[in-house]
Amino acid sequence: MIRALAIVLAFVTLSACATPPPSAGDEVQRLASEIRSLGPDIDPEEADRAARIAYSYTAQLVQEYEITDPPLIHNAKVNKGMRPRGLCWHWAEDIERRLKQENFKTLDLHRAIANADNAFRIDHSTAIISRKGETMYDGVVLDPWRYGGVLFWSPLEEDTKYDWVPRDIVLEKRRQEQYGELLPYSGE
């Protein structure tokens, strides 16, 4: 009985992380509008292009990554070599790389990690788009992993599911924890 309950609970938990919000049908325009709202100096064409690419490239990656399952199940398949890519950091890396190819003049891209200090949750990576010169905290989260290939986006401050930290800070902290602070060679 307990085992059956645990299996049902695990299934519900895994299924819940893959249920995307209902589609309004105008997601690209809504994202473009959100990007434009980051500041009066945002080039509207750049905002529109970034939104279109975020959605179209997510759809392309769904095919390339062979997404057929909720995120955590797909992660297991990637880790077992059954799928080529599709871990959250793959999504973040690939979408950031694609958007950087546009050489935006009024937009910046950032990377962030959540749950790095939480032993009970797996790390989660994302890309964030902001107004040129602003920090990631003033930007919009672009997270195609969260719903298994359906692009989630939100102003960072409204994304209460995750506590995002700049990727460089997390990686530097890990480096120091693993290797300690490197001391200069004294020559002795």
Residue frames relative to the residue before (quaternion, step in Angstrom):
aa qw qx qy qz dx dy dz
M 1.0000 0.0000 0.0000 0.0000 0.00 0.00 0.00
I 0.6739 0.4826 -0.2953 0.4751 3.58 0.89 -0.96
R 0.6423 0.5245 -0.3249 0.4547 3.57 0.99 -0.83
A 0.6508 0.5100 -0.3135 0.4670 3.60 0.94 -0.86
L 0.6453 0.5122 -0.3134 0.4723 3.58 0.99 -0.81
A 0.6471 0.5150 -0.3173 0.4641 3.60 0.99 -0.82
I 0.6431 0.5138 -0.3223 0.4674 3.60 1.01 -0.79
V 0.6570 0.4964 -0.3113 0.4744 3.59 0.92 -0.86
L 0.6506 0.5132 -0.3124 0.4645 3.58 0.94 -0.87
A 0.6465 0.5082 -0.3183 0.4716 3.61 0.97 -0.82
F 0.6509 0.5162 -0.3154 0.4587 3.58 0.95 -0.84
V 0.6601 0.4992 -0.3049 0.4712 3.58 0.92 -0.89
T 0.6451 0.5207 -0.3195 0.4591 3.58 0.97 -0.83
L 0.6890 0.4695 -0.2846 0.4732 3.59 0.86 -0.92
S 0.6556 0.5087 -0.3143 0.4611 3.57 1.00 -0.76
A 0.6382 0.5584 -0.3305 0.4144 3.57 0.98 -0.82
C 0.6809 0.4855 -0.3141 0.4495 3.60 0.96 -0.72
A 0.7003 0.4612 -0.2762 0.4697 3.59 1.20 -0.17
T 0.5470 0.6228 -0.4032 0.3877 3.60 1.22 0.04
P 0.2402 -0.8001 0.5303 0.1446 3.58 -0.27 1.20
P 0.5894 -0.5451 0.4367 0.4060 3.56 -1.21 0.39
P 0.6223 -0.5509 0.3823 0.4039 3.60 -1.13 0.48
S 0.4612 -0.6892 0.4964 0.2568 3.54 -1.07 0.80
A 0.2912 -0.7469 0.5740 0.1668 3.54 -1.03 0.87
G 0.5123 -0.6820 0.3939 0.3426 3.58 1.27 -0.16
D 0.7553 0.3079 -0.1912 0.5460 3.59 1.20 -0.30
E 0.1308 0.8590 -0.4865 0.0914 3.56 1.14 0.72
V 0.6425 0.5256 -0.3423 0.4403 3.60 0.89 -0.85
Q 0.6828 0.4779 -0.2920 0.4691 3.59 0.88 -0.91
R 0.6368 0.5183 -0.3340 0.4630 3.59 1.01 -0.73
L 0.6528 0.4902 -0.3180 0.4821 3.61 0.96 -0.81
A 0.6351 0.5236 -0.3352 0.4585 3.61 0.93 -0.83
S 0.6490 0.5153 -0.3108 0.4654 3.57 0.97 -0.82
E 0.6440 0.5141 -0.3171 0.4694 3.58 1.00 -0.82
I 0.6505 0.4990 -0.3167 0.4771 3.59 0.97 -0.81
R 0.6378 0.5199 -0.3283 0.4638 3.61 0.95 -0.82
S 0.6678 0.5238 -0.3014 0.4345 3.59 1.03 -0.76
L 0.4840 0.6743 -0.4357 0.3483 3.61 1.24 -0.08
G 0.7934 -0.1972 0.1148 0.5643 3.59 1.18 -0.34
P 0.6055 -0.6022 0.3863 0.3484 3.57 -1.15 0.58
D 0.6931 0.4756 -0.2822 0.4624 3.58 1.18 -0.41
I 0.4106 0.6819 -0.4911 0.3539 3.60 1.25 0.30
D 0.4056 -0.6888 0.5479 0.2468 3.56 -0.87 0.98
P 0.4375 -0.7224 0.4632 0.2687 3.64 -0.56 1.10
E 0.6288 0.5293 -0.3426 0.4551 3.60 1.04 -0.71
E 0.6423 0.5095 -0.3243 0.4719 3.60 1.01 -0.78
A 0.6375 0.5216 -0.3279 0.4627 3.59 0.97 -0.82
D 0.6570 0.5020 -0.3071 0.4712 3.59 0.94 -0.90
R 0.6686 0.5020 -0.2977 0.4608 3.58 0.92 -0.93
A 0.6447 0.5175 -0.3260 0.4587 3.61 0.94 -0.84
A 0.6611 0.5031 -0.3082 0.4636 3.59 0.93 -0.85
R 0.6514 0.5122 -0.3174 0.4611 3.59 0.90 -0.89
I 0.6786 0.4852 -0.2937 0.4668 3.56 0.89 -0.95
A 0.6200 0.5484 -0.3561 0.4337 3.61 0.92 -0.82
Y 0.7125 0.4342 -0.2628 0.4844 3.58 0.91 -0.85
S 0.7045 0.4613 -0.2967 0.4504 3.61 0.77 -0.91
Y 0.6670 0.4895 -0.3166 0.4640 3.59 0.99 -0.75
T 0.5784 0.5530 -0.3755 0.4676 3.58 1.11 -0.59
A 0.6611 0.4992 -0.3072 0.4685 3.60 0.91 -0.88
Q 0.6348 0.5193 -0.3281 0.4688 3.59 1.02 -0.76
L 0.6776 0.4930 -0.2972 0.4576 3.59 0.92 -0.88
V 0.5520 0.5873 -0.3965 0.4395 3.61 1.11 -0.57
Q 0.6788 0.4730 -0.2841 0.4845 3.57 0.95 -0.88
E 0.6864 0.4957 -0.2910 0.4455 3.58 0.84 -0.97
Y 0.7149 0.4371 -0.2470 0.4867 3.58 1.00 -0.83
E 0.3394 -0.7599 0.4826 0.2728 3.59 1.31 -0.23
I 0.1413 0.8183 -0.5378 0.1456 3.58 0.88 1.01
T 0.1108 0.7847 -0.6008 0.1048 3.55 -0.76 1.12
D 0.7432 0.3666 -0.1762 0.5313 3.57 1.30 -0.19
P 0.6399 -0.4674 0.4114 0.4503 3.57 -1.29 0.09
P 0.7205 -0.5043 0.2700 0.3919 3.60 -1.17 0.59
L 0.7114 0.4594 -0.2954 0.4423 3.62 0.72 -0.93
I 0.6299 0.5037 -0.3370 0.4857 3.59 1.08 -0.65
H 0.6342 0.5141 -0.3287 0.4747 3.59 0.99 -0.81
N 0.6012 0.5580 -0.3547 0.4487 3.61 1.02 -0.78
A 0.6568 0.5079 -0.3154 0.4595 3.56 0.90 -0.92
K 0.6511 0.5120 -0.3162 0.4626 3.59 0.98 -0.79
V 0.6292 0.5118 -0.3355 0.4791 3.59 1.02 -0.76
N 0.6890 0.4970 -0.2811 0.4464 3.57 0.86 -0.97
K 0.6945 0.4254 -0.2728 0.5121 3.59 1.18 -0.47
G 0.5461 -0.6476 0.3815 0.3701 3.59 1.28 0.09
M 0.4870 0.6832 -0.4206 0.3452 3.59 1.24 0.27
R 0.7477 0.2026 -0.1401 0.6167 3.59 1.30 -0.27
P 0.5629 -0.6597 0.3815 0.3199 3.60 -1.02 0.76
R 0.7813 -0.0871 0.1271 0.6048 3.58 0.91 -0.95
G 0.3801 0.7482 -0.5072 0.1959 3.55 -1.29 -0.04
L 0.4077 0.6500 -0.5143 0.3832 3.58 1.24 0.32
C 0.6721 -0.5228 0.3185 0.4166 3.59 -1.11 0.53
W 0.6730 0.4928 -0.3212 0.4483 3.58 0.93 -0.77
H 0.5639 0.5640 -0.3893 0.4608 3.61 1.20 -0.42
W 0.6457 0.5144 -0.3125 0.4699 3.57 0.91 -0.97
A 0.6852 0.4951 -0.2902 0.4485 3.59 0.81 -1.04
E 0.6643 0.5082 -0.2969 0.4608 3.57 0.92 -0.93
D 0.7087 0.4737 -0.2698 0.4479 3.56 0.83 -0.98
I 0.6831 0.4633 -0.3098 0.4720 3.61 0.87 -0.82
E 0.6138 0.5280 -0.3488 0.4721 3.60 1.06 -0.69
R 0.6576 0.5140 -0.3105 0.4550 3.59 0.87 -0.95
R 0.6690 0.5010 -0.3067 0.4554 3.59 0.90 -0.91
L 0.6902 0.4735 -0.2920 0.4628 3.59 0.86 -0.88
K 0.6232 0.5435 -0.3461 0.4432 3.60 1.07 -0.65
Q 0.5624 0.6056 -0.3844 0.4114 3.60 1.16 -0.48
E 0.6218 0.5719 -0.3327 0.4191 3.58 1.19 -0.48
N 0.2504 -0.8025 0.5072 0.1895 3.61 1.24 -0.29
F 0.0278 0.8354 -0.5451 0.0650 3.55 0.82 1.04
K 0.3397 -0.7445 0.5441 0.1854 3.56 -1.04 0.79
T 0.7782 0.3221 -0.1673 0.5125 3.60 1.14 -0.60
L 0.7054 0.4047 -0.2421 0.5293 3.59 1.32 0.05
D 0.1715 -0.7541 0.6252 0.1050 3.55 -1.22 0.64
L 0.2620 -0.7404 0.5959 0.1675 3.54 -1.28 0.46
H 0.1013 -0.7801 0.6173 0.0087 3.52 -1.13 0.82
R 0.2453 -0.7229 0.6168 0.1919 3.53 -1.34 0.26
A 0.0457 -0.7972 0.6019 -0.0080 3.55 -1.09 0.77
I 0.1864 -0.7494 0.6264 0.1060 3.52 -1.32 0.50
A 0.1477 -0.7641 0.6224 0.0835 3.55 -1.09 0.78
N 0.8088 0.3157 -0.2343 0.4372 3.56 -1.31 0.40
A 0.3413 0.7682 -0.4927 0.2249 3.61 1.16 0.24
D 0.7468 0.3623 -0.2038 0.5192 3.60 1.11 -0.62
N 0.6001 0.5604 -0.3554 0.4466 3.59 1.24 0.21
A 0.3213 -0.7886 0.4979 0.1643 3.57 -0.36 1.26
F 0.6945 0.4895 -0.2722 0.4515 3.61 1.19 -0.43
R 0.7349 0.3153 -0.2153 0.5604 3.59 1.26 -0.04
I 0.4747 -0.6538 0.4981 0.3148 3.58 -1.11 0.61
D 0.5924 -0.5479 0.4493 0.3834 3.54 -1.21 0.55
H 0.0908 -0.7763 0.6211 0.0582 3.52 -1.18 0.59
S 0.1740 -0.7983 0.5736 0.0578 3.57 -0.82 1.05
T 0.0067 0.7936 -0.6082 0.0122 3.53 -1.21 0.59
A 0.3740 -0.6501 0.5956 0.2874 3.52 -1.38 0.09
I 0.1341 -0.7729 0.6178 0.0555 3.54 -1.18 0.66
I 0.1846 -0.7659 0.6070 0.1047 3.56 -1.00 0.84
S 0.0097 -0.8051 0.5919 -0.0379 3.55 -0.93 0.94
R 0.6453 -0.4532 0.4358 0.4339 3.50 -1.38 -0.01
K 0.6102 -0.5658 0.4099 0.3735 3.59 -1.05 0.77
G 0.8245 0.2288 -0.1945 0.4795 3.55 -0.89 1.05
E 0.6110 0.5369 -0.3567 0.4596 3.60 1.24 -0.18
T 0.5291 -0.6084 0.4793 0.3467 3.56 -1.27 0.29
M 0.6793 -0.4740 0.3621 0.4276 3.54 -1.28 0.18
Y 0.5984 0.6011 -0.3559 0.3925 3.59 1.13 -0.63
D 0.6901 0.4279 -0.2622 0.5214 3.57 1.27 -0.35
G 0.6046 0.6161 -0.3198 0.3907 3.57 1.30 0.13
V 0.5194 -0.5974 0.5214 0.3186 3.49 -1.45 -0.25
V 0.3978 -0.7067 0.5445 0.2139 3.56 -0.83 1.07
L 0.0958 -0.7526 0.6500 0.0439 3.57 -1.02 0.92
D 0.0987 0.8384 -0.5151 0.1484 3.58 -0.12 1.31
P 0.0886 -0.8297 0.5501 0.0330 3.63 -0.01 1.22
W 0.5803 0.6054 -0.3756 0.3946 3.63 1.19 -0.38
R 0.5943 0.6527 -0.3600 0.3020 3.57 0.86 -1.03
Y 0.8000 0.1907 -0.0888 0.5619 3.59 0.94 -0.86
G 0.6125 -0.6285 0.3370 0.3409 3.54 1.04 0.81
G 0.8088 -0.2644 0.1223 0.5108 3.57 0.82 0.98
V 0.5880 0.4707 -0.3905 0.5293 3.58 1.26 0.24
L 0.4203 -0.7487 0.4512 0.2432 3.57 -0.49 1.19
F 0.1388 -0.7296 0.6657 0.0720 3.54 -0.88 1.07
W 0.0833 0.7713 -0.6302 0.0328 3.56 -1.05 0.75
S 0.1014 0.7696 -0.6207 0.1105 3.49 -1.19 0.69
P 0.5401 -0.5355 0.4946 0.4206 3.58 -1.14 0.41
L 0.5895 -0.6159 0.3776 0.3614 3.58 -0.87 0.91
E 0.6713 0.5222 -0.3087 0.4259 3.59 0.87 -0.88
E 0.6959 0.4477 -0.2734 0.4904 3.61 1.18 -0.43
D 0.5716 0.5783 -0.3859 0.4358 3.60 1.25 -0.14
T 0.0629 -0.8583 0.5093 -0.0070 3.55 0.29 1.29
K 0.5204 0.6436 -0.4214 0.3706 3.60 1.21 -0.15
Y 0.8022 0.1867 -0.0749 0.5622 3.59 1.10 -0.69
D 0.2928 -0.7006 0.6227 0.1889 3.52 -1.26 0.62
W 0.1676 -0.8432 0.5071 0.0612 3.55 0.04 1.34
V 0.0954 -0.7614 0.6411 0.0148 3.54 -1.08 0.93
P 0.5629 -0.5947 0.4260 0.3846 3.63 -0.95 0.71
R 0.5717 -0.6374 0.4096 0.3149 3.55 -0.90 1.00
D 0.6517 0.5351 -0.3252 0.4281 3.60 0.89 -0.89
I 0.6414 0.5181 -0.3264 0.4621 3.60 1.02 -0.75
V 0.6559 0.5049 -0.3101 0.4677 3.59 0.93 -0.89
L 0.6906 0.4810 -0.2924 0.4541 3.59 0.85 -0.94
E 0.6387 0.5091 -0.3331 0.4710 3.61 1.01 -0.71
K 0.6364 0.5193 -0.3300 0.4652 3.60 0.98 -0.79
R 0.6542 0.5023 -0.3116 0.4718 3.59 0.96 -0.82
R 0.6312 0.5301 -0.3373 0.4547 3.56 0.96 -0.83
Q 0.6814 0.4802 -0.2942 0.4675 3.58 0.89 -0.88
E 0.6404 0.5143 -0.3314 0.4641 3.60 1.02 -0.72
Q 0.7091 0.4636 -0.2633 0.4614 3.59 0.97 -0.82
Y 0.8290 0.2285 -0.0789 0.5043 3.56 0.88 -0.91
G 0.4211 -0.6842 0.4851 0.3452 3.56 1.21 -0.25
E 0.6120 -0.5191 0.4133 0.4304 3.52 -1.20 0.10
L 0.4027 -0.7274 0.5033 0.2354 3.54 -0.72 1.07
L 0.2793 -0.7602 0.5683 0.1456 3.54 -0.85 1.00
P 0.5238 -0.6280 0.4543 0.3535 3.58 -1.01 0.65
Y 0.5580 -0.6016 0.4624 0.3361 3.53 -1.18 0.64
S 0.2754 -0.7977 0.5184 0.1382 3.58 -0.72 1.05
G 0.4726 -0.7048 0.4208 0.3206 3.61 1.22 -0.22
E 0.5751 0.5999 -0.3892 0.3973 3.61 1.18 0.11
